[in-house]
Amino acid sequence: MDIYKNANTKEWINSRVPRIAGRLEEGAPIGGGLDLQVRDEVYEIFDDIMAVLFPGYYSHRFESEESAASAVAAKLASISVRLGERLHMAFNYHCRFDADGCGGCDCEERAAHALIEMIESLPEIRAMLVDDISAALDGDPAAKFFDEVVLSYPCVEAIAAHRVAHRLYSMGVPIIPRILSERAHSRTGIDIHPGARIGSRFFIDHGTGVVIGETCRIGANVKIYQGVTLGATSPFDKDGRPKTGQKRHPDIEDDVIIYANATILGGDTVIGKGAVIGGNTWITKSVEPGMHVYNGSRGGECYP
């Protein structure tokens, strides 16, 4: 059907569409060059980071160690150029459009510093991810092989994206950390804010529906299941706006297990070392180390 042949439609397109376009243009937010193309470029850079963190898994296998080293070096150089450009763009955007921007700092220098620290940290990040994968092997009887976990467990991609995003977030990089975390969220169903601090040997079993908030602190050797929320109680100021700049999410100490669909809220809430939180619980108060909590909030059934 050629709708343009309809006289009424043709008249409407010619007369009204330009006016609608003018109204849309009025007051439209002005982007600073950070469009969907930039987002896709960040996705591609992260995919390449995964390829250098796990060569042979997220990239082609190599004939020898020498060829692998050469390929990784070339990939790292490419990542450095492209990531450096995106970091510069992000810092520049922040300075131009954010009220709390740095106000005339050397964005190029900040981007260079962030880039170098990020690339230098990749061996440390891979070591942490190997520990995370080992925790999955130790904590899930269904996991048989390292390769199986790397290639098929959604928590690997989600935690890898978080460890990269958190390093950038810690350096004050705007926007890019959230792009990484939301990409992982859309692909895995696991939503981890890049501000969350997560210790070693972290394992998310199944993963769908997990939410971890910005100011959450998680210790070492923590295991959580699908549907767990480590969230905020949404405190508001006197004008009814959500408060910012304060601790809003719980702390989870070492060796804690949190079962499916548990909800733990509040910046003052601490789940003590070695505690076990049962499924479908609702917790807004701290739990002592070693306690087992089942069937409801902190006032529910607790066992030493």
ABEGO torsion letter per residue (X at the ends): XBAAABAAAAAAAAAAAAAAAAAAABGBBBBAGBBAAAAAAAAAAAAAAAAAABBGAABBBBABAAAAAAAAAAAAAAAAAAAAAAAAAAAAAAAAABAABAGGBBAAAAAAAAAAAAAAAAAAAAAAAAAAAAAAAAABAABABAAAAAAABAAAAAAAAAAAAAAAAAAGBBGAAAAAAAAAAAAAGBBBBAABBBBBGBBBBGGBGBBBBAABBBBBGBBBBBGBBBBBAGBBBAAGBBBBGBBABBBBBBGBBBBBGBBBBEAABBBBBGBBBBBGBBBABBBBBGBBBBGEBAABBBBX
